[in-house]
Amino acid sequence: MPVSFFLRGTIAAMNHGVTLQRAAALMRSGRLAEGDALCRDVLRVVPGHPGALHLLGLAARDAGKPDEAEAFF
């Protein structure tokens, strides 16, 4: 089950920095979908969060999707 499944509903009470650190760690370990989901969870609570957008942009760039990456930066 994805990590984000357990965080839905409680992310508003969490520190977004901790959530994004977890997302970055997941992405570095190759668990891109789970890291992506955490970033999008943060964006649902804080639209336009720069850290979440940055991580999504880096992940899209690394996945060879430059047009998608550009939209996040």
Summary of the structure (lengths in Angstrom):
residues: 73
radius of gyration: 11.4
end to end distance: 29.4
largest distance: 33.9
contacts: 209
relative contact order: 0.16
helix: 75%
strand: 0%
